[in-house]
Amino acid sequence: MLKIGSVRWRGKCPRHPRFDPYMDGRGAIRGGCEKCTALVDIYAHHVQMLALMRGFAPPQKPKRRPAKPADLQESLFGEF
């Protein structure tokens, strides 16, 4: 069994603090910055990991509530 906890991580390039790998992508990396390239790689691996985790165990179907039983009480007056 593999346990993966919730990890919160915020990283940004010290030279390009407004660079966002989600919005900008590889095409917005200026001057071949190593930190920005690393951020894009981290983002790509994160997306790949989430896809693998979702593909491994498909979501479970929602449980249906049991149907209400029919009125099982007999008539007190009987059928006329």
The 8 nearest C-alpha neighbors of each residue, nearest first, counted from 0:
[[1, 2, 3, 4, 55, 56, 52, 51],
 [2, 0, 3, 4, 52, 55, 56, 5],
 [1, 3, 4, 0, 5, 52, 6, 48],
 [4, 2, 1, 5, 6, 0, 52, 48],
 [5, 3, 6, 2, 7, 1, 8, 0],
 [4, 6, 7, 3, 8, 2, 49, 45],
 [7, 5, 4, 8, 3, 9, 45, 2],
 [6, 8, 5, 9, 4, 10, 45, 3],
 [9, 7, 6, 10, 5, 11, 41, 42],
 [10, 8, 7, 11, 6, 38, 12, 41],
 [11, 9, 8, 12, 38, 16, 13, 34],
 [10, 12, 16, 13, 9, 18, 38, 15],
 [11, 13, 15, 16, 14, 34, 35, 10],
 [12, 14, 16, 15, 11, 34, 35, 10],
 [13, 15, 12, 16, 32, 34, 11, 35],
 [16, 14, 12, 17, 18, 13, 11, 35],
 [15, 17, 12, 18, 11, 13, 14, 19],
 [18, 16, 15, 19, 11, 12, 14, 13],
 [19, 17, 16, 15, 20, 23, 12, 35],
 [18, 20, 21, 22, 23, 17, 24, 11],
 [21, 19, 24, 39, 23, 22, 18, 38],
 [22, 20, 19, 23, 24, 42, 39, 43],
 [21, 23, 19, 20, 24, 18, 27, 25],
 [22, 24, 20, 27, 19, 21, 25, 18],
 [25, 23, 20, 26, 27, 21, 22, 39],
 [26, 24, 27, 28, 39, 23, 36, 20],
 [25, 27, 24, 28, 23, 29, 20, 31],
 [26, 28, 25, 23, 24, 29, 18, 20],
 [29, 27, 25, 26, 31, 35, 32, 30],
 [30, 28, 31, 32, 27, 26, 35, 15],
 [29, 31, 32, 28, 33, 27, 35, 36],
 [30, 32, 29, 28, 33, 36, 35, 34],
 [33, 31, 35, 30, 34, 29, 36, 28],
 [32, 34, 36, 35, 37, 31, 38, 12],
 [35, 33, 37, 36, 12, 32, 38, 11],
 [34, 36, 38, 37, 32, 33, 12, 28],
 [37, 35, 33, 39, 38, 34, 32, 40],
 [36, 38, 40, 34, 35, 39, 33, 41],
 [39, 37, 35, 41, 36, 40, 42, 34],
 [38, 40, 42, 20, 36, 37, 41, 43],
 [41, 39, 37, 43, 42, 38, 44, 36],
 [42, 40, 38, 44, 39, 43, 37, 45],
 [41, 43, 45, 39, 40, 44, 38, 46],
 [44, 42, 40, 46, 45, 41, 39, 47],
 [45, 43, 47, 41, 46, 42, 48, 40],
 [44, 46, 42, 48, 43, 47, 41, 49],
 [45, 47, 49, 43, 44, 48, 42, 50],
 [48, 46, 44, 50, 45, 49, 43, 51],
 [49, 47, 45, 51, 50, 46, 44, 52],
 [50, 48, 52, 46, 51, 47, 53, 45],
 [49, 51, 47, 53, 48, 52, 54, 46],
 [52, 50, 54, 48, 49, 53, 55, 47],
 [51, 53, 49, 55, 54, 50, 48, 56],
 [54, 52, 50, 51, 55, 56, 57, 49],
 [53, 55, 51, 52, 56, 57, 50, 49],
 [56, 54, 52, 53, 51, 57, 50, 58],
 [55, 57, 54, 53, 58, 52, 59, 51],
 [58, 56, 54, 53, 55, 59, 52, 60],
 [59, 57, 56, 60, 53, 61, 54, 55],
 [60, 58, 61, 57, 56, 62, 53, 63],
 [59, 61, 62, 58, 63, 57, 56, 64],
 [62, 60, 59, 63, 58, 64, 57, 65],
 [63, 61, 60, 64, 59, 65, 58, 66],
 [64, 62, 65, 61, 66, 60, 67, 59],
 [63, 65, 66, 62, 67, 61, 68, 60],
 [66, 64, 63, 67, 68, 62, 69, 61],
 [65, 67, 68, 64, 63, 69, 62, 70],
 [66, 68, 65, 69, 64, 70, 71, 63],
 [69, 67, 66, 70, 71, 65, 72, 64],
 [70, 68, 71, 67, 66, 72, 73, 65],
 [69, 71, 72, 68, 73, 67, 74, 66],
 [72, 70, 69, 73, 68, 74, 67, 75],
 [71, 73, 70, 74, 75, 69, 68, 77],
 [74, 72, 75, 71, 77, 70, 76, 78],
 [73, 75, 77, 76, 72, 78, 71, 70],
 [76, 74, 77, 73, 72, 78, 79, 71],
 [75, 77, 74, 78, 79, 73, 72, 71],
 [78, 76, 74, 75, 79, 73, 72, 71],
 [77, 79, 76, 74, 75, 73, 72, 71],
 [78, 77, 76, 74, 75, 73, 72, 71]]
